[in-house]
Amino acid sequence: DQADWKDDTDEESDDQELEAHYMYMAKIQEASPDAVDSGPIFDTEPKQK
């Protein structure tokens, strides 16, 4: 039973991480559509100010 519980927890954790990743990527694209093409978000931040 404990092993099954651990498997379920790992799966749920992976799903949450994946969802968080996509949410993060979506926010970056909203904030700066060029960010995905030009590289990391911190490279484009100074231009926005």
N, C-alpha and C positions, 0 to 999 in steps of 0.2 A: 504493500500500500504506500509506504513512504517513497519508494522508487517512482511509482506512478505520479505521486504528488509532485515530486521534483521535476519530472518530465513536463508536466502541465505548466509548472511555474516557469521553466526555461522557455517553453514555447510562447507563453504570454509575454515574457520579458522581450523576446526577439520581436514579437509583433509590435510592442510598444516602441521599441527602439526604431524599427523600420518606419512606423507612423511618424515619430518625432523627426526622423531624418527627412521624410518627404515634406512635412510641415515647414521645417527649417529651409529646405531648398525652395519651396514655394514663396516663403517670405523674402528670401534673397532675390528671387526673380521679380517679385512685386516691387521691392525697394530699388533695384537696379537691373533692368533687363539685360544690360551688357555684362554684368558681373560673371555670369556663367561662361560666356565666351572668352572674356579677357583674363580670367583667373580668379584668385581668392578675393573675397569681398573686401578685405582690408586694403587691397591695392586700389579699389575704386572709391573708398570712403572719402579720402581727402578732396577729391574732385567735387563731391556733393556739397561740401561746406562753402 
